Amino acid sequence: MNAKTRNKIATAGIYTLVSIVVIILFGILGDILVSGVPHLSWHFLSSEASSYQAGGGVRDQLFNSLYLLVLTLIISLPIALGAGIYLAEYAKDNWFTNLIRTTIEILSSLPSIVVGLFGYLLFVVQFGFGFSIISGALALTFFNLPTLTSNIEQAIEGVPQAQRDAGLALGLSNWKTIRGIVLPAALPGILTGIILSAGRIFGEAAALIYTAGQSGSTIDYSNWNRLSPTSFLNVMRPAETLAVHIWKVNTEGIIPDATIVSAATSALLIIVVILFNLGARALGNHLYRKLTAAKS
């Protein structure tokens, strides 16, 4: 068998494996969407969840999921960005750097239930935050940081060294070169890391059960006082998310339409994640073209 034949066989095998992955993905998404989309309605999106009667919605759970996502990214993105820049641009190959990388690998391999229990003991009990949005966001930060840091580091390392040399040759300092040349060039890779992390955050349930809670307080969307217990902006209130709601309905739900609510909520979760990914990608491409003067 010559090299050309082996190359054709290997290429065919790769395409076959990729096709299998794509078929499985579309099969899962298709089953969820076909089962849940017909039950989505404005009433379902704009009404409160029901504990005993049929006909409830997921208004509060949808808002809580988005709120937790934004708050977690606000906390974790600056930390991950700083860590990624340090590891890619400043860190030397020594025991301390190896310790940091090992720590990141260990954190990324921890089960989400372990992160949830850690968040419960530290933020809910020790710090006295109780079951709250801030407890959930801080726990998800620990859950999110390793993946986000690794993706940002890889994106920065992927920028050609010639671009750094060009910036230094123009008289720019190392930091100005990183800020003005390296980071804009690495923006697509950084954005990919943010999207992957956001998907994990939005779909997480186990860690939030022990931190953000399984129930929600009464929310007044006209109350902008962040210290008020009924304000939708209050980070100290308990918050049930879409993913936790799906788990709760399937395990403890006693409403007559539990199957319909579960299917519709699952479809909504998938749709929101897809829309977030598309929106973030479009915004990232726009910023990339604006910052780098690239045509595509």
C-alpha positions as CSV (number, residue, x, y, z in Angstrom):
1,M,0.0,0.0,0.0
2,N,1.5,3.3,-1.1
3,A,1.4,6.6,0.7
4,K,-1.3,8.0,-1.5
5,T,-3.7,5.1,-0.7
6,R,-3.0,5.3,3.0
7,N,-3.7,9.1,2.8
8,K,-7.1,8.4,1.2
9,I,-8.0,5.8,3.7
10,A,-7.0,8.1,6.7
11,T,-8.9,11.0,5.2
12,A,-12.0,8.8,4.7
13,G,-11.7,7.6,8.3
14,I,-11.5,11.1,9.6
15,Y,-14.5,12.3,7.6
16,T,-16.5,9.3,8.8
17,L,-15.7,10.0,12.5
18,V,-16.5,13.7,12.1
19,S,-19.8,12.8,10.3
20,I,-20.7,10.4,13.2
21,V,-20.1,13.2,15.7
22,V,-22.2,15.7,13.7
23,I,-25.0,13.2,13.3
24,I,-25.1,12.5,17.0
25,L,-25.1,16.2,17.8
26,F,-27.9,17.0,15.4
27,G,-29.8,14.0,16.7
28,I,-29.7,15.1,20.3
29,L,-30.5,18.7,19.4
30,G,-33.2,17.7,17.0
31,D,-34.9,15.4,19.5
32,I,-34.9,18.2,22.2
33,L,-36.1,20.9,19.9
34,V,-38.8,18.8,18.2
35,S,-40.1,17.7,21.7
36,G,-40.0,21.1,23.3
37,V,-40.4,23.9,20.7
38,P,-44.1,23.2,20.1
39,H,-44.8,23.9,23.8
40,L,-42.9,27.3,23.8
41,S,-45.2,30.3,24.0
42,W,-45.1,33.9,25.2
43,H,-47.2,32.8,28.2
44,F,-44.5,30.1,29.1
45,L,-41.7,32.7,28.8
46,S,-43.4,35.5,30.7
47,S,-45.2,33.7,33.6
48,E,-44.0,32.4,36.9
49,A,-43.3,28.7,37.5
50,S,-46.1,26.7,39.1
51,S,-45.5,24.2,41.9
52,Y,-48.8,22.4,41.9
53,Q,-51.0,23.5,38.9
54,A,-50.4,23.1,35.2
55,G,-49.7,26.1,32.9
56,G,-46.7,27.6,34.7
57,G,-43.8,29.2,33.0
58,V,-40.0,29.9,33.4
59,R,-39.8,33.7,33.5
60,D,-37.8,33.9,36.6
61,Q,-35.6,30.9,35.8
62,L,-34.7,32.4,32.5
63,F,-33.7,35.7,34.0
64,N,-31.8,34.0,36.8
65,S,-29.8,32.0,34.3
66,L,-28.8,35.1,32.3
67,Y,-28.1,37.1,35.4
68,L,-25.8,34.3,36.8
69,L,-24.0,34.0,33.5
70,V,-23.3,37.7,33.2
71,L,-22.2,38.0,36.9
72,T,-19.9,34.9,36.6
73,L,-18.3,36.3,33.5
74,I,-17.8,39.7,35.1
75,I,-16.0,38.0,38.0
76,S,-14.0,35.3,36.2
77,L,-13.0,37.0,32.9
78,P,-10.6,39.6,34.3
79,I,-9.0,36.9,36.5
80,A,-8.7,34.4,33.6
81,L,-7.4,37.1,31.2
82,G,-4.7,38.2,33.7
83,A,-3.7,34.6,34.3
84,G,-3.7,33.8,30.6
85,I,-1.5,36.9,29.8
86,Y,0.9,36.0,32.6
87,L,1.3,32.4,31.6
88,A,1.6,33.2,27.9
89,E,3.8,36.3,28.0
90,Y,5.6,36.6,31.3
91,A,5.9,33.2,33.1
92,K,9.2,31.4,32.9
93,D,9.5,27.7,32.7
94,N,10.1,26.9,36.4
95,W,8.5,25.0,39.3
96,F,6.1,27.9,40.1
97,T,4.8,27.9,36.5
98,N,4.5,24.2,36.5
99,L,2.6,24.4,39.8
100,I,0.1,26.9,38.3
101,R,-0.5,24.7,35.3
102,T,-1.0,21.6,37.4
103,T,-3.4,23.5,39.6
104,I,-5.4,24.6,36.5
105,E,-5.5,21.0,35.3
106,I,-6.7,19.7,38.6
107,L,-9.4,22.3,38.9
108,S,-10.6,21.6,35.4
109,S,-11.0,17.9,36.2
110,L,-13.0,18.4,39.4
111,P,-16.6,17.1,39.1
112,S,-19.2,19.9,39.3
113,I,-20.8,18.4,42.3
114,V,-17.5,18.7,44.2
115,V,-17.3,22.4,43.3
116,G,-20.9,22.8,44.4
117,L,-20.2,21.2,47.8
118,F,-17.1,23.4,48.2
119,G,-19.2,26.5,47.3
120,Y,-21.8,25.4,49.8
121,L,-19.3,25.0,52.7
122,L,-17.3,28.2,51.9
123,F,-19.8,30.7,50.5
124,V,-23.2,29.5,51.8
125,V,-22.1,28.4,55.3
126,Q,-18.7,29.9,56.2
127,F,-19.2,33.4,54.6
128,G,-22.9,33.4,55.4
129,F,-24.1,34.3,52.0
130,G,-26.8,31.6,52.1
131,F,-28.4,30.2,49.0
132,S,-28.0,33.2,46.7
133,I,-27.0,34.4,43.3
134,I,-23.6,35.6,44.5
135,S,-22.8,32.2,46.1
136,G,-23.7,30.5,42.8
137,A,-21.6,33.0,40.8
138,L,-18.6,32.5,43.0
139,A,-18.8,28.7,42.8
140,L,-19.2,28.9,39.0
141,T,-16.1,31.1,38.9
142,F,-14.0,28.3,40.4
143,F,-15.7,25.9,37.9
144,N,-15.1,28.2,35.0
145,L,-11.6,29.7,35.6
146,P,-9.5,26.7,34.5
147,T,-11.1,26.3,31.1
148,L,-11.3,30.0,30.4
149,T,-7.6,30.5,31.5
150,S,-6.3,27.7,29.3
151,N,-8.3,28.9,26.3
152,I,-7.0,32.5,26.7
153,E,-3.4,31.3,27.1
154,Q,-3.6,29.2,24.0
155,A,-5.2,32.0,22.0
156,I,-2.4,34.4,23.0
157,E,0.3,31.9,22.3
158,G,-1.2,31.4,18.9
159,V,-0.4,34.9,17.8
160,P,2.8,34.9,15.6
161,Q,5.9,36.1,17.3
162,A,6.5,38.4,14.3
163,Q,3.7,40.6,15.4
164,R,5.3,41.1,18.8
165,D,8.6,41.8,17.3
166,A,7.0,44.4,15.0
167,G,5.5,46.2,18.0
168,L,8.7,46.2,19.9
169,A,10.6,47.4,16.8
170,L,8.3,50.4,16.6
171,G,9.3,51.4,20.2
172,L,6.3,50.1,22.0
173,S,6.7,48.7,25.5
174,N,6.0,45.0,26.1
175,W,2.7,45.8,27.8
176,K,1.6,48.1,25.0
177,T,2.5,45.5,22.5
178,I,0.4,42.9,24.3
179,R,-2.5,45.3,24.8
180,G,-2.5,46.9,21.4
181,I,-1.3,44.1,19.1
182,V,-1.4,40.6,20.7
183,L,-4.8,40.8,22.5
184,P,-6.7,42.1,19.4
185,A,-5.1,39.4,17.2
186,A,-6.0,36.8,19.8
187,L,-9.6,38.0,20.2
188,P,-11.2,35.2,18.1
189,G,-9.5,32.5,20.3
190,I,-10.4,34.4,23.5
191,L,-14.0,34.7,22.3
192,T,-14.1,31.0,21.7
193,G,-13.0,30.4,25.2
194,I,-15.7,32.7,26.5
195,I,-18.4,31.0,24.5
196,L,-17.3,27.5,25.7
197,S,-17.2,28.7,29.3
198,A,-20.6,30.4,28.9
199,G,-22.2,27.2,27.7
200,R,-20.9,25.3,30.7
201,I,-22.1,28.1,33.0
202,F,-25.5,28.3,31.5
203,G,-26.1,24.5,31.6
204,E,-24.7,23.9,35.0
205,A,-27.0,22.4,37.6
206,A,-25.1,20.3,40.2
207,A,-23.0,23.2,41.5
208,L,-26.0,25.6,41.7
209,I,-28.2,23.2,43.6
210,Y,-25.9,23.7,46.6
211,T,-25.2,27.4,46.2
212,A,-27.9,29.3,44.3
213,G,-30.6,27.1,45.6
214,Q,-33.5,25.1,44.2
215,S,-36.2,27.8,44.8
216,G,-36.7,31.4,43.9
217,S,-37.9,34.3,45.9
218,T,-40.7,36.7,44.8
219,I,-39.2,39.0,42.2
220,D,-40.4,42.5,41.3
221,Y,-39.0,43.5,38.0
222,S,-39.9,47.1,38.6
223,N,-37.8,47.3,41.8
224,W,-34.3,48.6,40.9
225,N,-33.2,48.8,44.5
226,R,-30.4,46.2,44.7
227,L,-30.7,45.9,48.5
228,S,-34.4,45.1,48.4
229,P,-35.2,41.4,49.0
230,T,-37.7,41.5,46.1
231,S,-35.5,43.3,43.6
232,F,-34.5,41.4,40.5
233,L,-31.0,42.8,40.9
234,N,-30.4,41.6,44.4
235,V,-27.5,39.2,44.4
236,M,-28.3,37.9,47.9
237,R,-31.6,36.2,46.9
238,P,-31.9,32.5,46.0
239,A,-32.3,31.8,42.3
240,E,-33.4,28.7,40.5
241,T,-32.0,28.5,37.0
242,L,-33.3,26.8,33.9
243,A,-30.9,23.8,34.3
244,V,-31.9,23.4,38.0
245,H,-35.5,23.8,37.1
246,I,-35.3,20.9,34.5
247,W,-33.7,18.7,37.2
248,K,-36.2,19.6,39.8
249,V,-39.2,19.1,37.5
250,N,-38.0,15.7,36.5
251,T,-37.1,14.5,40.0
252,E,-39.5,16.2,42.4
253,G,-42.1,17.9,40.2
254,I,-45.7,17.1,41.0
255,I,-47.3,19.4,38.4
256,P,-49.6,17.6,35.9
257,D,-47.7,18.9,32.9
258,A,-44.2,18.1,34.2
259,T,-43.2,16.4,31.0
260,I,-44.2,19.3,28.9
261,V,-42.5,21.8,31.1
262,S,-39.3,19.8,31.1
263,A,-39.3,19.5,27.3
264,A,-40.1,23.1,26.7
265,T,-37.4,24.3,29.3
266,S,-34.8,22.0,27.7
267,A,-35.6,23.4,24.2
268,L,-35.4,27.0,25.6
269,L,-32.1,26.3,27.2
270,I,-30.7,25.0,23.9
271,I,-32.1,28.0,22.0
272,V,-30.7,30.6,24.4
273,V,-27.2,28.9,24.3
274,I,-27.2,28.9,20.5
275,L,-28.4,32.6,20.3
276,F,-25.7,33.6,22.8
277,N,-23.0,31.8,20.8
278,L,-24.1,33.4,17.5
279,G,-24.4,36.9,19.1
280,A,-21.1,36.6,20.8
281,R,-19.4,35.4,17.6
282,A,-20.9,38.3,15.6
283,L,-19.8,40.8,18.2
284,G,-16.4,39.3,18.4
285,N,-16.0,39.4,14.6
286,H,-17.0,43.1,14.6
287,L,-14.5,44.0,17.3
288,Y,-11.8,42.0,15.6
289,R,-12.3,43.8,12.3
290,K,-12.4,47.2,14.2
291,L,-9.3,46.6,16.3
292,T,-7.1,44.9,13.7
293,A,-8.5,46.5,10.5
294,A,-9.0,43.0,9.1
295,K,-11.4,42.5,6.2
296,S,-12.7,39.2,7.5
